[in-house]
Amino acid sequence: MRIFVTGATGFVGGHFVERALARGHQIVGIYNSSGPQKQAFREYLKSLGAELHPGSILDTDSFAGLFANVDCVCHFAAAFRESGVDDASISAV
Protein backbone atom coordinates (compact mmCIF):
# COMPACT_ATOMS: atom_id res chain seq x y z
CA MET A 1 0.00 0.00 0.00
CA ARG A 2 1.23 3.53 -0.79
CA ILE A 3 0.54 5.80 2.20
CA PHE A 4 0.72 9.61 2.37
CA VAL A 5 1.75 10.82 5.84
CA THR A 6 1.58 14.32 7.31
CA GLY A 7 3.89 14.99 10.23
CA ALA A 8 6.09 12.19 8.96
CA THR A 9 9.06 13.10 11.17
CA GLY A 10 7.14 13.92 14.34
CA PHE A 11 6.94 11.63 17.33
CA VAL A 12 3.82 9.70 16.31
CA GLY A 13 4.23 10.10 12.56
CA GLY A 14 7.86 9.01 12.62
CA HIS A 15 7.07 5.85 14.55
CA PHE A 16 4.22 5.11 12.15
CA VAL A 17 6.54 5.57 9.15
CA GLU A 18 9.10 3.16 10.65
CA ARG A 19 6.46 0.49 11.30
CA ALA A 20 4.73 0.90 7.94
CA LEU A 21 8.02 0.61 6.05
CA ALA A 22 8.96 -2.49 8.08
CA ARG A 23 5.70 -4.06 6.94
CA GLY A 24 6.46 -3.38 3.29
CA HIS A 25 4.34 -0.28 2.69
CA GLN A 26 5.54 2.63 0.57
CA ILE A 27 5.61 5.99 2.35
CA VAL A 28 5.43 9.45 0.85
CA GLY A 29 5.24 12.14 3.47
CA ILE A 30 5.64 15.78 4.41
CA TYR A 31 7.39 17.33 7.37
CA ASN A 32 7.60 20.84 8.76
CA SER A 33 10.50 20.55 11.17
CA SER A 34 14.12 21.58 11.26
CA GLY A 35 17.22 21.24 13.39
CA PRO A 36 20.05 18.73 13.43
CA GLN A 37 18.14 16.05 15.34
CA LYS A 38 15.20 16.19 12.93
CA GLN A 39 17.54 16.19 9.94
CA ALA A 40 19.23 13.04 11.21
CA PHE A 41 15.85 11.38 11.76
CA ARG A 42 14.70 12.39 8.24
CA GLU A 43 17.85 10.86 6.77
CA TYR A 44 17.27 7.69 8.80
CA LEU A 45 13.68 7.37 7.53
CA LYS A 46 14.84 8.03 3.97
CA SER A 47 17.46 5.30 4.34
CA LEU A 48 14.61 2.92 5.19
CA GLY A 49 12.84 3.90 1.97
CA ALA A 50 10.57 6.79 2.93
CA GLU A 51 10.03 9.53 0.35
CA LEU A 52 9.94 12.72 2.44
CA HIS A 53 9.30 16.31 1.37
CA PRO A 54 9.24 19.61 3.24
CA GLY A 55 5.69 20.94 3.45
CA SER A 56 2.96 22.29 5.63
CA ILE A 57 -0.65 21.22 6.02
CA LEU A 58 -1.44 24.96 5.91
CA ASP A 59 0.03 25.23 2.40
CA THR A 60 -1.75 22.73 0.17
CA ASP A 61 0.47 23.68 -2.78
CA SER A 62 3.42 22.23 -0.86
CA PHE A 63 2.02 18.71 -1.12
CA ALA A 64 -0.75 18.68 -3.74
CA GLY A 65 1.41 16.86 -6.28
CA LEU A 66 2.27 14.05 -3.88
CA PHE A 67 -1.11 12.31 -3.90
CA ALA A 68 -0.53 10.41 -7.15
CA ASN A 69 -1.27 6.71 -6.67
CA VAL A 70 -1.77 7.05 -2.92
CA ASP A 71 -4.03 4.43 -1.33
CA CYS A 72 -4.36 5.99 2.11
CA VAL A 73 -3.71 9.23 4.01
CA CYS A 74 -2.54 9.23 7.63
CA HIS A 75 -2.60 12.66 9.25
CA PHE A 76 -0.21 13.08 12.18
CA ALA A 77 0.79 16.74 11.77
CA ALA A 78 0.10 18.73 14.91
CA ALA A 79 0.91 21.95 16.70
CA PHE A 80 1.15 22.28 20.46
CA ARG A 81 2.27 24.98 22.85
CA GLU A 82 4.91 22.87 24.56
CA SER A 83 6.91 22.80 21.33
CA GLY A 84 7.01 26.59 21.18
CA VAL A 85 4.26 27.04 18.59
CA ASP A 86 2.38 30.32 18.97
CA ASP A 87 -1.40 30.56 19.51
CA ALA A 88 -2.05 31.85 15.98
CA SER A 89 -0.39 28.80 14.44
CA ILE A 90 -2.29 26.46 16.75
CA SER A 91 -5.57 28.09 15.71
CA ALA A 92 -4.64 27.80 12.03
CA VAL A 93 -4.05 24.07 12.31
N, C-alpha and C positions, 0 to 999 in steps of 0.2 A: 504494500500500500504506500502511496506517496502522500505525505502529511505536511501541511503548511503549519508552522508554529510561530506564534507571536511570543515575544519574551523568551526567545530560544536560549539565551545565555543567563537568564535569571535563575534563582534558586530552584523553583519548581520546574520551569521550562527546561532548564539545563539537565536536570535529572530525567525528565521525560524523554528528551532527545537521546540521552545515553541509552536508556532502556529500549526505546523504539528502534534505534540503530542495531542494538544487540539482538533484537528479534527479527532483523532483516528488512525493516521498513526503510524507505527513502525519506529523508528529511530535507525540506527547504524551509528556511526560517528567517525572521528578522530580529534584530536586536537594537537597542537604543542605550548602550552602555559603553563606558570607556575606562581607561586606566590599565595599568600593567597586569593586574590580576585578571581582569575580564579579557584582556587580549590573549593571555596565556590560555584561558579556558576556551575562548573561541577557537584558537589554533588546535587545541586538544580535540574539540568536537569536530572540527574540519578533518583532522587526521583520522577520525573514525568514519568519515564519509558524509558528514552533514554539509549541506550547501547553505551558507549563512550570508546574509546581506544586512548592511546598516539600514535602518528604517524606523519609522514611528507609526503607531496606530492612528495618530492624529494627522498624518500626511499620507492619504491613500495613494498618492502618486508614487510614493517611495516603495510600494510593494504590489501595485496593481498588476504588473507584468509577471508576477511570480506564481499566479494561480493556474497556469497552464498544466493540465493533466494532474491536478491535485484531487485526491479522493476524499480528503478529510481536512478540516481546520481545527486546530487546538489552540485556544486563546489563553495565554498565560501572562501576557503583558500586564503590568500593574504599576501603580504609583502609590507611595505611602510616605507619610511624614518622617518616619524614622530614617529614611534614606536621604533626607535632605530636600525632598521635592516640595516646592511651594504650594500653597493652597489653590492658586489659579490653575496650576498643572493638574492637581488632583481633581478639581472640578471638571476640567476639560476631558479627562479620561473617563 
